[in-house]
Amino acid sequence: MSCNFNIIAECHRGYIGQCTCCNEYNFAFNNLLITFSEDHLAWFFEWLLQNRDNPDLSFPLANGQDRIFPSPLDNLFITFNANELDDIELLYGQLQLVWQARNIVNSKV
């Protein structure tokens, strides 16, 4: 079996790609790389974007990032700034268009 990796959405800070063998998605952004199933990827983006203006997650850091998202690990947090979250929203929008197109094509088969 031949595996391919397809970039589905990209911006200057990162990309979203999918492995054709396992159907896992990679979200690569700056120095962050997280793998997801399709459902978990959608949940992750919805969670990030719904909480982008949550004052409980806002705290200015020395590196210019001011949104701190907790992870399932007690000592690991993911940080972004407003511009990065705008880029993430664009990536997610591109991904949603691809998913919608796939659904249309698959429903006609």
N, C-alpha and C positions, 0 to 999 in steps of 0.2 A: 504494500500500500504506500502510495506517495503522499506525503504531507506538504501542505503549502500554508503559508501565513499571509493573509490578506489584510492590508490596511484599509479600514472602512471610513475612518474620519481622521483628519489631522489638522493641526495648527502649528505655529512656530514653537510652542512649548511641549507638544507631545502628540499622541495619536491613540486611536482605538483600533485594535486589530483582532482578527479571529483566525484560529488554527482550524484548518479544514479536517484534520484527523479527529480531534477531540471536541471541536466546537467551543472550546474555551475562548474567552475574550481577554485581551490584555488592555489595560488602561495604563499607558505610560505618559507621565506628565512630570516635567522637570526631572528630578532625581527619584521619582516614585514609580514603581511598577507593581500593579496589583492584577491578579487573574481572577476571573469571575465566570460563572455560568450566565446565560442570557438574563434570566430572571433576577439574579443577584446584582448584575451590572445595572439593570434598570432601577432596582431598588436603591442602590448606592447613589446614582445620579439624582434620583428624586429626593432622597434624604439630604444630600449636599445642598441642592438648590432650594429646597423648602426651608432649610435652616441657615441659609447664607446671611440673613439679617437678624438672626436670633441674638439678642443682646447677651444671653448667657454664654454664648460661644465667642464673644468678641473680647479680645485682649491684645493690645498693641505689643508686638515683639520687636526686638532690636533689629531684625533683618527686614522689617517693613511689612511683614505678614501680620494680619490682625484677626483672622478667623481660625479658631482652634477647634478641630473636630476630634472627639474621642474615638478610639478604636476599641475593639473587644479586649485588648490587653490594657491593664491598668496603667502601664508606663509608656504607652505609645500613642501619640497624637499626630494628626495630619493637619498641616497649616497651609493656609492660602491667604491671598489678599483679594481685593475686589476685582482687579483686572484679571487675575488668574481664574476666579470664579466665572467671569464673563467668558473667558476662553473655554472653560469646561462646559458652560451652557451651550456655546456654539458647537463643540464636539458632540454633545448629546443630541442637539438638534439635527446634525448631519447623520448621526447613527439612527435616529428615529425615522428619518426619510428613507434610509436604506431598508430598515425593518418594514416600513409601510410598503415599499416597492416589492419586497420579497413576498409579503402577504398577498398582494394583488396578483403577482405572477403565480404563486402557489395555488391560489384559489381558482385560477383559470385552467389549471392542469387537470 
